[in-house]
Amino acid sequence: MSPRHDSDSRVSEVEERVKNEIEQLVKDIWRVGDSTKPQVPFGQLFDDDDVQQHYEGLAATLKAAKKRGIVTYKSPILLKGAHDKVMVNLVDQSPLGSKEGDSDTA
């Protein structure tokens, strides 16, 4: 196996892991936050037991989601304690499972 192929494979694995973590993050924001709005204070999300067990780095996952336009928050970084009240908002505010494009019928 060439070094180039191995590198491409690792990049694909990392991209898939980030994609899966962001998908889980969306579910966690709906689960932990207000059930009527897709938003949650960073501290509340950080303190959730399931969130603590799932993410290696919640702040890094949130930053990746922000770069991809999935979430917004008004802070350049998120640190536990200092940024507990910063609201993390989902850009897509439609409830989970209600998207018309969810069923893959081609």
Short mmCIF file of the C-alpha atoms (twelve columns), coordinates in Angstrom:
data_MODEL
# 
_entry.id   MODEL 
# 
loop_
_atom_site.group_PDB 
_atom_site.id 
_atom_site.type_symbol 
_atom_site.label_atom_id 
_atom_site.label_alt_id 
_atom_site.label_comp_id 
_atom_site.label_asym_id 
_atom_site.label_seq_id 
_atom_site.Cartn_x 
_atom_site.Cartn_y 
_atom_site.Cartn_z 
_atom_site.pdbx_PDB_model_num 
ATOM 1   C CA . MET A 1   0.000   0.000  0.000  1 
ATOM 2   C CA . SER A 2   1.427   3.362  -0.989 1 
ATOM 3   C CA . PRO A 3   1.862   6.145  1.591  1 
ATOM 4   C CA . ARG A 4   -0.534  8.284  -0.446 1 
ATOM 5   C CA . HIS A 5   -3.291  5.657  -0.296 1 
ATOM 6   C CA . ASP A 6   -2.778  5.193  3.444  1 
ATOM 7   C CA . SER A 7   -2.988  8.954  3.979  1 
ATOM 8   C CA . ASP A 8   -6.176  9.219  1.915  1 
ATOM 9   C CA . SER A 9   -7.687  6.376  3.911  1 
ATOM 10  C CA . ARG A 10  -6.917  8.100  7.219  1 
ATOM 11  C CA . VAL A 11  -8.362  11.379 5.987  1 
ATOM 12  C CA . SER A 12  -11.559 9.558  4.984  1 
ATOM 13  C CA . GLU A 13  -11.777 7.910  8.408  1 
ATOM 14  C CA . VAL A 14  -11.361 11.236 10.201 1 
ATOM 15  C CA . GLU A 15  -13.925 12.938 7.961  1 
ATOM 16  C CA . GLU A 16  -16.413 10.129 8.629  1 
ATOM 17  C CA . ARG A 17  -15.835 10.327 12.387 1 
ATOM 18  C CA . VAL A 18  -16.326 14.120 12.390 1 
ATOM 19  C CA . LYS A 19  -19.504 13.745 10.305 1 
ATOM 20  C CA . ASN A 20  -20.871 11.143 12.750 1 
ATOM 21  C CA . GLU A 21  -19.994 13.289 15.772 1 
ATOM 22  C CA . ILE A 22  -21.729 16.319 14.262 1 
ATOM 23  C CA . GLU A 23  -24.842 14.240 13.539 1 
ATOM 24  C CA . GLN A 24  -24.824 13.076 17.168 1 
ATOM 25  C CA . LEU A 25  -24.255 16.661 18.334 1 
ATOM 26  C CA . VAL A 26  -27.434 17.779 16.571 1 
ATOM 27  C CA . LYS A 27  -29.373 15.033 18.386 1 
ATOM 28  C CA . ASP A 28  -27.776 15.956 21.708 1 
ATOM 29  C CA . ILE A 29  -28.637 19.646 21.341 1 
ATOM 30  C CA . TRP A 30  -32.300 18.699 20.785 1 
ATOM 31  C CA . ARG A 31  -32.218 16.193 23.666 1 
ATOM 32  C CA . VAL A 32  -30.424 18.329 26.271 1 
ATOM 33  C CA . GLY A 33  -31.787 21.759 25.375 1 
ATOM 34  C CA . ASP A 34  -35.263 23.228 25.208 1 
ATOM 35  C CA . SER A 35  -37.474 20.771 23.333 1 
ATOM 36  C CA . THR A 36  -39.225 23.626 21.492 1 
ATOM 37  C CA . LYS A 37  -36.047 25.361 20.229 1 
ATOM 38  C CA . PRO A 38  -32.803 23.876 18.958 1 
ATOM 39  C CA . GLN A 39  -30.499 25.636 21.392 1 
ATOM 40  C CA . VAL A 40  -28.694 24.832 24.608 1 
ATOM 41  C CA . PRO A 41  -26.281 26.649 26.925 1 
ATOM 42  C CA . PHE A 42  -22.744 25.282 26.466 1 
ATOM 43  C CA . GLY A 43  -22.420 24.457 30.178 1 
ATOM 44  C CA . GLN A 44  -25.627 22.408 30.197 1 
ATOM 45  C CA . LEU A 45  -24.503 20.481 27.125 1 
ATOM 46  C CA . PHE A 46  -21.021 19.962 28.585 1 
ATOM 47  C CA . ASP A 47  -22.405 18.680 31.916 1 
ATOM 48  C CA . ASP A 48  -24.714 16.084 30.344 1 
ATOM 49  C CA . ASP A 49  -23.529 12.554 31.221 1 
ATOM 50  C CA . ASP A 50  -24.148 11.119 27.745 1 
ATOM 51  C CA . VAL A 51  -22.328 14.028 26.108 1 
ATOM 52  C CA . GLN A 52  -19.357 13.575 28.447 1 
ATOM 53  C CA . GLN A 53  -19.137 9.895  27.535 1 
ATOM 54  C CA . HIS A 54  -19.498 10.375 23.767 1 
ATOM 55  C CA . TYR A 55  -17.155 13.193 22.744 1 
ATOM 56  C CA . GLU A 56  -13.374 13.231 23.088 1 
ATOM 57  C CA . GLY A 57  -13.486 16.998 22.709 1 
ATOM 58  C CA . LEU A 58  -16.888 18.668 22.773 1 
ATOM 59  C CA . ALA A 59  -15.440 22.127 22.062 1 
ATOM 60  C CA . ALA A 60  -13.578 20.766 19.010 1 
ATOM 61  C CA . THR A 61  -16.740 19.068 17.708 1 
ATOM 62  C CA . LEU A 62  -18.674 22.301 18.197 1 
ATOM 63  C CA . LYS A 63  -15.970 24.252 16.353 1 
ATOM 64  C CA . ALA A 64  -16.109 21.781 13.444 1 
ATOM 65  C CA . ALA A 65  -19.921 22.083 13.368 1 
ATOM 66  C CA . LYS A 66  -19.657 25.880 13.421 1 
ATOM 67  C CA . LYS A 67  -17.218 25.851 10.480 1 
ATOM 68  C CA . ARG A 68  -19.683 23.681 8.534  1 
ATOM 69  C CA . GLY A 69  -22.606 26.005 9.271  1 
ATOM 70  C CA . ILE A 70  -24.452 23.498 11.485 1 
ATOM 71  C CA . VAL A 71  -24.339 25.523 14.725 1 
ATOM 72  C CA . THR A 72  -23.751 29.114 15.766 1 
ATOM 73  C CA . TYR A 73  -22.495 30.595 19.020 1 
ATOM 74  C CA . LYS A 74  -21.120 33.990 19.980 1 
ATOM 75  C CA . SER A 75  -17.671 33.139 21.251 1 
ATOM 76  C CA . PRO A 76  -14.410 32.390 19.457 1 
ATOM 77  C CA . ILE A 77  -13.761 29.513 21.880 1 
ATOM 78  C CA . LEU A 78  -15.784 27.611 24.456 1 
ATOM 79  C CA . LEU A 79  -14.295 26.825 27.857 1 
ATOM 80  C CA . LYS A 80  -16.119 25.116 30.717 1 
ATOM 81  C CA . GLY A 81  -16.927 27.615 33.445 1 
ATOM 82  C CA . ALA A 82  -16.097 30.789 31.545 1 
ATOM 83  C CA . HIS A 83  -18.562 30.120 28.710 1 
ATOM 84  C CA . ASP A 84  -21.266 28.034 30.415 1 
ATOM 85  C CA . LYS A 85  -24.006 30.520 29.489 1 
ATOM 86  C CA . VAL A 86  -23.056 30.850 25.807 1 
ATOM 87  C CA . MET A 87  -25.990 29.582 23.761 1 
ATOM 88  C CA . VAL A 88  -25.255 26.986 21.099 1 
ATOM 89  C CA . ASN A 89  -27.891 27.256 18.365 1 
ATOM 90  C CA . LEU A 90  -28.657 24.891 15.517 1 
ATOM 91  C CA . VAL A 91  -28.891 26.639 12.160 1 
ATOM 92  C CA . ASP A 92  -31.524 24.156 10.898 1 
ATOM 93  C CA . GLN A 93  -34.371 24.650 13.325 1 
ATOM 94  C CA . SER A 94  -36.665 21.946 11.995 1 
ATOM 95  C CA . PRO A 95  -37.315 19.214 14.578 1 
ATOM 96  C CA . LEU A 96  -35.380 15.983 14.178 1 
ATOM 97  C CA . GLY A 97  -36.968 13.580 11.733 1 
ATOM 98  C CA . SER A 98  -39.190 16.216 10.134 1 
ATOM 99  C CA . LYS A 99  -37.032 16.992 7.100  1 
ATOM 100 C CA . GLU A 100 -38.635 16.142 3.790  1 
ATOM 101 C CA . GLY A 101 -35.288 14.916 2.474  1 
ATOM 102 C CA . ASP A 102 -34.872 12.354 5.268  1 
ATOM 103 C CA . SER A 103 -36.287 9.482  3.261  1 
ATOM 104 C CA . ASP A 104 -33.841 8.412  0.595  1 
ATOM 105 C CA . THR A 105 -36.156 7.551  -2.253 1 
ATOM 106 C CA . ALA A 106 -34.427 7.728  -5.586 1 
# 
